[in-house]
Amino acid sequence: MADSLISLNQVAICYRRSGGFFKGARSEFWALKSISFELGQGETLGVIGRNGAGKSTLMRVLAGIILPDRGTVKVQPGLRTTLLSIGIGSHSTLSGRQNAILNGMMLGASKKHMISSLERIKEFSELGDFFEMPIYTYSSGMHARLGFATAMEVDPDIMLIDEMLGVGDTSFQKKSSDALMARLKSGKTAVLISHDAGTISRLCSRAVWIEDGLVMAEGDPSVVAKQYEVGMQQPHSPPTL
């Protein structure tokens, strides 16, 4: 792909664990075994797979948080890539307002920008007076609304969206989906991970299905989503450490 922003070639990630009852015991788990694809300018790539398929590990590779044990990741120089994930860096004793500033800065925005965005975050999240309360008083839905509203105030070159649309109540799910769709229609490059085939079909221009750390299918999101749904009906033995 001539205009690719990120290119993965046979990327593999291994988690290693040592210790246990027997001294010197050691085990390995390959969360990603061989992942290859490219992400183009202005593309919305959907990564679909069941829980434990390796989706979140893949997102951390794309964000540059972890490096591959095998294979290569090529990123266009100067690219600003941000992983938008509910509750990143949240501090339970701080208020929603304070967490919005902190989380936005952790996602790459300036403190000045986040302060200027606070009223928009409060309005979008619909938290009302709870915006000034510590988030240990929040329900999971309220926490999700704050996380999404904060993430939408960050403007990276590539948005990496980690399972953010299946949170909160039904009305907020629609609201967040509409807000994300507006961002994507503006030409923003994005990678969206989900285990929901409908979300991938509706929002993405291309899709990749991964299973047990391998690419099972890639291409038109509707076709890949159907292949994934058929695959989900087959018996599955989860990998073990």
Buried (B, 14 or more C-beta within 10 A) or exposed (E): EEEBBBBBBEBBBBBEEEEEEEEEEEEEEBBBBBBBBBBBBEBBBBBBBBEBBBBBBBBBBBBEEBEBBBBEBEBBEEEEBBBBBBBBEBEEEBBBBBBBBBBBBBBBBEEEBBEEBBEBBBEBBBBEEBBEBBBEEBEEEBBBBBBBBBBBBBBBBBBBBBBBBBBBEEEBBEBBBEBBEEBBEEEBBBBBBBBBBEBBBBBBBBBBBBBBBBBBBBEBBBBBBBBBEEBBEEEEEEEEE
